[in-house]
Amino acid sequence: MDTNEYYFLKSFLKPKSLSKVLSMREWTSYLGRDAKLALNKFEKEGVLQSANTQEIVTATYSAPKLKKISHNLNLPTSGTKPVLVRRILEVAPNYFNGNSLEHDFLVCSCEGAKQIEAKGKIIKNEMLAAIKLSVHAALNRNFEDAFEPVRKYQLSLPFPSGLGVDWSNYGGSREVFIINNILDDWPLILSEIQPDLKPLVRQGAISMFLWGLKLGDELRKKLANNGTHLDPDCVCRMMLLFAQNKFRIFDAKLKCQELGMPYILKTIRFEGDFCSACEKHRVGDYSLSEVPEIPLADCRCKGGCTISLPEALDMNKITTT
């Protein structure tokens, strides 16, 4: 079972569940395999087993449907689903054969669940090692070594993160700019951070940027008493947002030079409880030379500043004045 197949299995099955019926149509549409070949593949690997007719019917037929079948066969309609199925098969052993249920469905066995759980532990350990190496490489500006594990991981997923992200080419000028900014600059909102904690904040922000994860327990513990009103995750997120917004301003300036026209950036603030500083900048239009530092230096929102800038130029905001 490869990583791709593991994540697909995981989306259908909780390790502790006894059984889970999967439609062969779902398997084949994802794996691009003929139903018979897929069935043989998973039976051979021992990850899944085909169930007998009674198990499949019990799992896939609703109680009302089974009662209707029982009524048509002049059988009692009382009892649980297993009881109804057993009665039907006793008087009509081949009743369900026409539906080719054995070839239309697979049932995850307990053994299969154990294998999926074991595979999950392996993947988790591999991922933790990849994250550690990737972040360490980024801290030393070894960008290719930082980005390659991220590309490999995302491309192994059946549903990669981020809409429209070209993960096969991840790690371009945007990503390099943001990491360099995290390493070289510092936001005013975190001016109260103790100097010896700054490297840890940079490390956490880079980990969030590359892997989209919350801080690990060890790093969170080290940043617990950081001198600000923010928790460790918020502190690192403010560092990351600062670098991302720096890139957006830089990118807007480049595009304005190409167009030969001034540009206005709009700040956007999501609804919610926010401090007086954020209230002033909830929505605003700024020339590129007047955009305030974001996150706002005097923000006191409990969860950190949520003022944001647009990712790309909005042509409607370009002015000729």
N, C-alpha and C positions, 0 to 999 in steps of 0.2 A: 504494500500500500504506500503510494507516494504522498507527499505533503498535500498536493491538490486534492486527492481523493479523501485524505483525512479530514480536511476542513469541510468538504461537502458532507461527509458522514456526520461530522460534529454538528452541523446545522440541523440535522434531523434527529439526533440521538443524544440523550443524556446518559453518561456512563452507568448510572445506577439503575436505569430502567431495564425491565426484563425483556421487553420486545418492542419493536417499532416496525410498522409496515411501511415499506417504501414502494411507490409506484415505479414500475420498470420504465414508464415513459419519462419520469423525472431523471432516472439514472441515465437513460440513453441520450436524452436531450443534452445533458451536461457532459457526459463522457464521449459522446459521438460514436457510440458503439452499437452494434446490432444487439438486440435484447438477448439472444441466445449466447452470443460471445461474452456479454457482460455477466450473465448468469454463471457461465462456466468459469470465468476469470475469478469471481469472488468466492465461488465454492472451492476452487482449487487453492486459493490463498487462505481459506479457513476463516476469513473475516466475516463472511455472511453465510447463512445456510438457507436453502429453500425449505419452507415449512410444509407439513402435510395439509391436505385439503381442509380438514377440520379446523386447524389453527388459523389458516388463511381466511376461511369463511367467517369464523368467530371474530376475527380482528377487523375484517373489512365490511361486513354487512351490519346495517343498523338493526336494532331490535324490531322496529315496526316492519321492516322488510322481511325479516325472518318469520315474524308472526303471520304476515300475508302469505308467505310460501307454505307455512304450516297449515294455514286455513285451506289453501288450494289443494293440499294433499290430505285433507280431512284428519289432520293431527291436532292435538291440544295446542293452544296458543299461549299457555301459561308457562312460566319458568324463565330462567336466565338465558342469555344468549348461548352459552355452551350447551345447555340442556336442549334448547330448540334445535341447534345444529346437529347434535347427536341423534335426536329423534328423526330428523330429516334424512340423515345419512343411513340410518338403520333401515328405513323403508325404501329409500331411493339412493343407493350408494354412488350412482353416476350422475346425480342431479346437477351438480356444479361443474362437471367435467367440460361441458361445452364452452365454458367461459375461459378455459385454459389458465386458470388462476395460478398454477405452479409456474407458468412462464410470464405472467403479468406482474407478479409481486415477489419481493424478497422480504424476509423477516430477519432483522438483526437478532442474533442469538446472544445469550449472556456471555458466551466466550468471545463473540464479536465485540461486545461492549468493552470487555477487558482489554482486548487488543487495541481498540480505539483509544482507551484511556492511557495505555502504555505508550502508544504512538504520540499522544499529546504531551506526555512528560518528556519524551525525547526531543520533540519540536521545541518545547519551552526551554529546555537546557541549551539547545543549539541557538535559539533566539537570544537568550541572555548573553551567551558568549559573543554572538555577532554584534549585539548592541554595545557591549563593552569595548570591543575592538574598533567599531565604527566611531564611537564617541571619542575614544582616545586618539584615533587618527585625525578627527576633525580638530581637536584641541591642538594638535601639532601641524595643522594645515596640510595634512596629507589627504587632499580632497578625494582623489580616486578611491583610496582605501576606505574613506568615510562613506562614500556614496554607493559603492558596489554591493555591500551587504544589504542595503536598503532596497536597491533595485531587485536583487535576487529574491529577497523576502516577498516584496509586493507582487512580483510576477509569479510567485508560487501560489498565491491565493486565488481561489475561484472568483472572489469579488474584491479586487484591490481597493485601497482607500482613495478617496479624492476623486470627484467627478472630473473627467477630462484630463487627468494627469497622465502624461506619457512616461510611464515608469521605466520603459526600456532606455530612455534617454535622460533619466533623472540625474541632476547634478550639473546644471549649467551655470551661467553667469549669475542668475538670480540667487541660487542656493549658495554659491561661493561668496557673493556680496553679503548675504545675511549672516553667514557664519563668521566672516571677517569682522562684521560690525559687532557681533556679539563678543568677539575676542578683543576688539580695539576700543570700543566706545562704552559709555555708561549712562543710563537714564537718570534724570534728576529725581524721579519718583523714588528711586532706590538710593538716594544720597545718604541715608542714615544707616545703610548696611555696613557692618564692620568690615574693614579692609581684608582681613584674613578669610572672610567668607565669599569674597567676590569670585575667586576661581571656581568655587562650588556652584555659585549661581550661574556662571557661564556654562559650566558642565551640564547643569540641569536644563538650561534653555536649549542647548544644542541637542540633548537627548529628546526633548519635546519636539523640536523642529524636525529631526531626522526620523523619529520613530512614533511620534504622536502619543507618547505615553506620559502618565503621571510619574512623579518621582518615586524611586525605590525607597524602601524603608530606611536604609542606611543614610542616604543623602537627605531624606526628609528629617531624620533625627538630628543631623549635623546643622541643618538650617532652621531648626525649631525656634531658637532664640536669635533672631536676626536683626533686632533693633527697629523693625518697622511694624506697622499695624497689620501686615499681610502674613498669611501662612506660607510655608515653604513652596508649595505648588504655585501660589499666586505670585510670589516673588520671581520665580523663574519664568512664569508666563509673561510678566511685565517686561522682563529683559528681552524675551523673544518678540513680543509685540512692538517694542521699541525698534528693534532691528528690522522687522518686517515693514514698519511704517517708514523707516529711513529709506528702505529700498523703493517704496512706492513713490516717495518724493523725488528720489534720484531718477527713477524711471520716467516720471512725468516731465522732469526737466529735460531729459534727453529727447523725448518725443516732441516737446515744445520747440526745442532747437531745430529739430528736423522739419517741423511744420512752419517755423518762423512766426509763431503766434503765441501770445500769452495764454495761460491756462489757469482756471480756478479749480481748486480742490475742495470738495464738500466733505465736511465731517458728519458722521452718522453715529447716533447713539440709540441703542436698543431700549425699549421700555423697561421700567423697573425702578427699584429704589436706588437713587444715586445722590451723591454729595452735591453741595452748592457749586463747587468748581466745575463738575461735569454738567450741571444744569445750564451754565453759561454757554457751554460749547455743544449743547445737545445736537443742534443742527446749525451749521455755519458754512459760509463760502469764504475761501481764503486764496489769495494769490500765492504762488509757490514760495515767495520770499517772506510771507506772513504766517504760514501754517505754524501753529503752536506745536511744541514738542508733545508727541503722543506716545505713550500714556502721559496724561497731564501731570506736571510736577507736583501740583498741590491737590491731587485727587486723594480723597479719603474714603472712597467706597470700600466696603468691607471685603468684597471679592476682587478688588483691583479695578483699574480704569477700563471701561469698555467703549470709549470713544474709538472710532475706527475711520480709516481713509479708504477710498475706492481702490481696488486692485489695478484697474486699467483706466485709461483716459476715456471719459465720456465726451464724445464729439460735440454734444449739445452744450457742454460747458466751456468750449473754446470761444474766446471773445476777440474781437478785432480792435477793441479800445485799449 
